[in-house]
Amino acid sequence: MLSGNLLFLSGILPLRGGKLAYEGKLGADVAVEEGYEAAKLTAIVALASIKKQLGSLNQVARVVRVCGHVASAPGFTQQPQVVNGASDFLVDVFGDIGRHARLALGAAELPLNSPIELELIVQAK
Protein backbone atom coordinates (compact mmCIF):
# COMPACT_ATOMS: atom_id res chain seq x y z
CA MET A 1 0.00 0.00 0.00
CA LEU A 2 1.35 3.42 -0.97
CA SER A 3 0.58 6.24 1.46
CA GLY A 4 2.11 9.57 0.50
CA ASN A 5 5.62 8.64 -0.48
CA LEU A 6 5.80 5.62 1.85
CA LEU A 7 5.17 2.10 0.63
CA PHE A 8 4.05 -0.40 3.28
CA LEU A 9 4.46 -4.13 2.59
CA SER A 10 3.46 -6.92 4.95
CA GLY A 11 2.92 -10.64 4.90
CA ILE A 12 5.85 -11.29 2.56
CA LEU A 13 6.85 -14.98 2.55
CA PRO A 14 9.75 -16.91 0.91
CA LEU A 15 7.86 -17.96 -2.20
CA ARG A 16 9.30 -19.46 -5.35
CA GLY A 17 6.90 -20.31 -8.16
CA GLY A 18 3.95 -19.55 -5.91
CA LYS A 19 4.99 -22.10 -3.27
CA LEU A 20 7.01 -21.86 -0.07
CA ALA A 21 10.66 -22.54 -0.80
CA TYR A 22 11.36 -23.20 2.90
CA GLU A 23 9.11 -24.59 5.64
CA GLY A 24 9.37 -25.15 9.38
CA LYS A 25 10.77 -23.57 12.49
CA LEU A 26 14.26 -22.31 13.11
CA GLY A 27 16.01 -24.34 15.74
CA ALA A 28 14.03 -27.49 14.87
CA ASP A 29 13.41 -27.97 11.13
CA VAL A 30 15.46 -25.15 9.60
CA ALA A 31 19.15 -24.31 10.22
CA VAL A 32 20.24 -20.70 10.72
CA GLU A 33 22.00 -20.73 7.33
CA GLU A 34 18.80 -21.90 5.61
CA GLY A 35 16.84 -19.26 7.51
CA TYR A 36 19.29 -16.61 6.26
CA GLU A 37 18.67 -17.77 2.68
CA ALA A 38 14.91 -17.85 3.29
CA ALA A 39 15.08 -14.25 4.53
CA LYS A 40 17.08 -13.24 1.46
CA LEU A 41 14.50 -14.89 -0.83
CA THR A 42 11.73 -13.12 1.07
CA ALA A 43 13.47 -9.79 0.44
CA ILE A 44 13.66 -10.68 -3.28
CA VAL A 45 9.89 -11.32 -3.25
CA ALA A 46 9.41 -7.95 -1.54
CA LEU A 47 11.50 -6.19 -4.20
CA ALA A 48 9.37 -7.75 -6.93
CA SER A 49 6.29 -6.30 -5.25
CA ILE A 50 7.97 -2.90 -4.86
CA LYS A 51 8.98 -2.89 -8.53
CA LYS A 52 5.43 -3.77 -9.57
CA GLN A 53 3.96 -0.98 -7.46
CA LEU A 54 6.51 1.75 -8.28
CA GLY A 55 7.36 0.71 -11.84
CA SER A 56 11.10 0.55 -11.12
CA LEU A 57 13.41 -0.03 -8.18
CA ASN A 58 15.05 3.27 -9.21
CA GLN A 59 11.99 4.90 -7.60
CA VAL A 60 13.14 3.77 -4.13
CA ALA A 61 14.49 6.71 -2.15
CA ARG A 62 15.38 4.53 0.85
CA VAL A 63 14.45 1.45 2.81
CA VAL A 64 13.07 2.81 6.07
CA ARG A 65 12.30 -0.27 8.18
CA VAL A 66 12.32 -4.06 8.04
CA CYS A 67 10.52 -6.25 10.53
CA GLY A 68 11.26 -9.96 10.39
CA HIS A 69 9.06 -12.52 12.13
CA VAL A 70 10.97 -15.79 12.51
CA ALA A 71 9.14 -19.04 13.29
CA SER A 72 11.15 -20.26 16.28
CA ALA A 73 11.35 -23.51 18.18
CA PRO A 74 11.48 -23.15 21.97
CA GLY A 75 14.88 -21.84 23.03
CA PHE A 76 15.85 -20.48 19.60
CA THR A 77 17.41 -17.03 20.02
CA GLN A 78 19.19 -16.33 16.72
CA GLN A 79 16.38 -14.39 15.02
CA PRO A 80 18.71 -11.46 14.18
CA GLN A 81 21.11 -13.76 12.30
CA VAL A 82 18.20 -15.06 10.22
CA VAL A 83 16.82 -11.61 9.38
CA ASN A 84 20.35 -10.57 8.37
CA GLY A 85 19.65 -12.44 5.12
CA ALA A 86 17.09 -9.79 4.16
CA SER A 87 19.04 -6.84 5.58
CA ASP A 88 22.32 -7.78 3.92
CA PHE A 89 20.57 -8.30 0.57
CA LEU A 90 18.82 -4.92 0.70
CA VAL A 91 22.14 -3.18 1.38
CA ASP A 92 23.76 -5.15 -1.45
CA VAL A 93 21.03 -4.00 -3.85
CA PHE A 94 20.61 -0.38 -2.75
CA GLY A 95 23.86 0.53 -0.98
CA ASP A 96 23.47 3.19 1.71
CA ILE A 97 19.80 3.83 0.92
CA GLY A 98 19.19 0.16 1.75
CA ARG A 99 20.34 0.63 5.37
CA HIS A 100 17.30 0.55 7.60
CA ALA A 101 15.87 0.34 11.09
CA ARG A 102 15.11 -3.27 11.91
CA LEU A 103 13.25 -5.56 14.23
CA ALA A 104 13.76 -9.35 14.44
CA LEU A 105 11.10 -11.22 16.39
CA GLY A 106 10.47 -14.83 17.25
CA ALA A 107 7.04 -16.27 16.46
CA ALA A 108 5.42 -19.50 17.57
CA GLU A 109 3.71 -20.03 14.20
CA LEU A 110 3.65 -18.27 10.82
CA PRO A 111 1.27 -18.65 7.87
CA LEU A 112 1.63 -21.84 5.79
CA ASN A 113 4.40 -23.09 8.10
CA SER A 114 6.76 -20.43 6.74
CA PRO A 115 10.04 -19.95 8.64
CA ILE A 116 9.99 -16.17 8.04
CA GLU A 117 7.62 -13.35 7.25
CA LEU A 118 8.74 -9.80 6.44
CA GLU A 119 7.21 -6.36 6.71
CA LEU A 120 8.92 -3.43 4.98
CA ILE A 121 8.48 0.32 4.85
CA VAL A 122 10.08 1.92 1.80
CA GLN A 123 10.23 5.59 0.89
CA ALA A 124 9.52 6.32 -2.77
CA LYS A 125 10.95 9.25 -4.73
C-alpha positions in Angstrom: 0.0 0.0 0.0 1.4 3.4 -1.0 0.6 6.2 1.5 2.1 9.6 0.5 5.6 8.6 -0.5 5.8 5.6 1.8 5.2 2.1 0.6 4.0 -0.4 3.3 4.5 -4.1 2.6 3.5 -6.9 4.9 2.9 -10.6 4.9 5.9 -11.3 2.6 6.9 -15.0 2.6 9.7 -16.9 0.9 7.9 -18.0 -2.2 9.3 -19.5 -5.4 6.9 -20.3 -8.2 3.9 -19.5 -5.9 5.0 -22.1 -3.3 7.0 -21.9 -0.1 10.7 -22.5 -0.8 11.4 -23.2 2.9 9.1 -24.6 5.6 9.4 -25.2 9.4 10.8 -23.6 12.5 14.3 -22.3 13.1 16.0 -24.3 15.7 14.0 -27.5 14.9 13.4 -28.0 11.1 15.5 -25.2 9.6 19.1 -24.3 10.2 20.2 -20.7 10.7 22.0 -20.7 7.3 18.8 -21.9 5.6 16.8 -19.3 7.5 19.3 -16.6 6.3 18.7 -17.8 2.7 14.9 -17.8 3.3 15.1 -14.2 4.5 17.1 -13.2 1.5 14.5 -14.9 -0.8 11.7 -13.1 1.1 13.5 -9.8 0.4 13.7 -10.7 -3.3 9.9 -11.3 -3.2 9.4 -7.9 -1.5 11.5 -6.2 -4.2 9.4 -7.8 -6.9 6.3 -6.3 -5.3 8.0 -2.9 -4.9 9.0 -2.9 -8.5 5.4 -3.8 -9.6 4.0 -1.0 -7.5 6.5 1.7 -8.3 7.4 0.7 -11.8 11.1 0.6 -11.1 13.4 0.0 -8.2 15.0 3.3 -9.2 12.0 4.9 -7.6 13.1 3.8 -4.1 14.5 6.7 -2.1 15.4 4.5 0.8 14.4 1.5 2.8 13.1 2.8 6.1 12.3 -0.3 8.2 12.3 -4.1 8.0 10.5 -6.2 10.5 11.3 -10.0 10.4 9.1 -12.5 12.1 11.0 -15.8 12.5 9.1 -19.0 13.3 11.1 -20.3 16.3 11.3 -23.5 18.2 11.5 -23.2 22.0 14.9 -21.8 23.0 15.9 -20.5 19.6 17.4 -17.0 20.0 19.2 -16.3 16.7 16.4 -14.4 15.0 18.7 -11.5 14.2 21.1 -13.8 12.3 18.2 -15.1 10.2 16.8 -11.6 9.4 20.4 -10.6 8.4 19.6 -12.4 5.1 17.1 -9.8 4.2 19.0 -6.8 5.6 22.3 -7.8 3.9 20.6 -8.3 0.6 18.8 -4.9 0.7 22.1 -3.2 1.4 23.8 -5.2 -1.5 21.0 -4.0 -3.8 20.6 -0.4 -2.7 23.9 0.5 -1.0 23.5 3.2 1.7 19.8 3.8 0.9 19.2 0.2 1.8 20.3 0.6 5.4 17.3 0.5 7.6 15.9 0.3 11.1 15.1 -3.3 11.9 13.2 -5.6 14.2 13.8 -9.3 14.4 11.1 -11.2 16.4 10.5 -14.8 17.2 7.0 -16.3 16.5 5.4 -19.5 17.6 3.7 -20.0 14.2 3.6 -18.3 10.8 1.3 -18.6 7.9 1.6 -21.8 5.8 4.4 -23.1 8.1 6.8 -20.4 6.7 10.0 -19.9 8.6 10.0 -16.2 8.0 7.6 -13.4 7.2 8.7 -9.8 6.4 7.2 -6.4 6.7 8.9 -3.4 5.0 8.5 0.3 4.8 10.1 1.9 1.8 10.2 5.6 0.9 9.5 6.3 -2.8 10.9 9.2 -4.7 
